[in-house]
Amino acid sequence: MSEFRTEQLDQEIVYELLEEFTENLSQAENQIIDLEQHPNNNETLNALFRNIHTVKGNLGMAQLLPLVPVLQELEDVLSLLRQGELVFNSKIGDLSLLLLDHVQQFLNDSVSSDSVLYDAQLYEDVGIEINKISNHSDPDQQILKAISLLDPNFFYSTQLDVHSETNAFHQNISEQYPELSYFFQLMPVVESRLPRWKGRTTRLLNLAQRMCELNQSEFDFEQLAAAIYAHDIAMSFLPLKLLTHAQPMTKVEYTQVKSHVFACGYLLAQSDHWKEAARILNEHHEWVNGNGYPKGLTEQNIHPGALCLSVLHAYEAITHGHYYQSDYQRPMKQALSELSKLSNQQFSSHWVTCLLNSVYLH
């Protein structure tokens, strides 16, 4: 580790820089989210470039130099995007956000201490990997190398052995709620359908339980858990070709996916015990502004368990990828930012806040 001494810095300038950076970071997050939806939007791309350029320039003027070289490498990549030599994608957005997180940590440490320890070799290595992006035969893979250096936990192995931990958690759930034991017994077969599913249901149930405990929910957690189980069981009936499809779904494939979930909801509804779970499952694609499906319900008419489940599924999709794509994790911060932006549109602000609290407290 290297040491950066801050005694000679003008602390008033550093405080001002931190305040301006907070605004730059918020703008960059929104710009990255917009670019993921509209990667060819030159106006937004130029704005993101200016944001990164401003952050780099401000650090240089304040003599906070350790991260300036690696930010210059990122700026060069954004220049390639502006010139049309690369196309913006989520990996470039993730790389940008991770670097900005490191800048924020460095600024916070500079304000609170006379001495900041930082990994100079790390930033040199990341800069080297970013520099290789423009001439690499597979730019995305090169971007992932840089990302993995910044955050080694960013990736998860599809071969990761989570069997013991998963079994223990589901066993505990089924002991608390005996009616769920049937679903629990099906999960090994369901998760074997696709290796990257391992741990998915456990993550969802674990987070759902924390959210419900914090929220002191007016509905039974057992019903939400049954909906989570049933959803993934329904998905396992999809053709393997669709489950392993590397690209986003076509309209026909999307209709096929929806029909499987509704079919499972119908089966649940045949049991008086699971009627609430069936409703949760059938309404979790509704949007709070009424633009969802199948009925176009607004928030006050959507089951609160469905509102919770829609947030859970979105968070899982952003951080771990949809079942049909993505073999690496995305930053938690990116997920929370995207969900917050869609609060009161697609998602319930109440349940987004509940997710934020659950994640940060955990």
Sequence and secondary structure as in RCSB ss.txt:
>XXXX:A:sequence
MSEFRTEQLDQEIVYELLEEFTENLSQAENQIIDLEQHPNNNETLNALFRNIHTVKGNLGMAQLLPLVPVLQELE
DVLSLLRQGELVFNSKIGDLSLLLLDHVQQFLNDSVSSDSVLYDAQLYEDVGIEINKISNHSDPDQQILKAISLL
DPNFFYSTQLDVHSETNAFHQNISEQYPELSYFFQLMPVVESRLPRWKGRTTRLLNLAQRMCELNQSEFDFEQLA
AAIYAHDIAMSFLPLKLLTHAQPMTKVEYTQVKSHVFACGYLLAQSDHWKEAARILNEHHEWVNGNGYPKGLTEQ
NIHPGALCLSVLHAYEAITHGHYYQSDYQRPMKQALSELSKLSNQQFSSHWVTCLLNSVYLH
>XXXX:A:secstr
 EEEE TTS HHHHHHHHHHHHHHHHHHHHHHHHHHH TT HHHHHHHHHHHHHHHHHHHHTT  TTHHHHHHHH
HHHHHHHTTSS   HHHHHHHHHHHHHHHHHHHHHHH SEEEE HHHHHHHHHHHHTGGG SSHHHHHHHHHHHH
 GGGB  TT   HHHHHHHHHHHHHHSGGGHHHHHHHHHHHHTSGGGTTHHHHHHHHHHHHHHHHT SS HHHHH
HHHHHHHHHHTTS HHHHT SS   HHHHHHHHHHHHHHHHHHHTSGGGHHHHHHHHHTT  TBS  SSS  BGG
GS HHHHHHHHHHHHHHHHH  TTS SB   HHHHHHHHHHTBTTTB HHHHHHHHHHHHH 
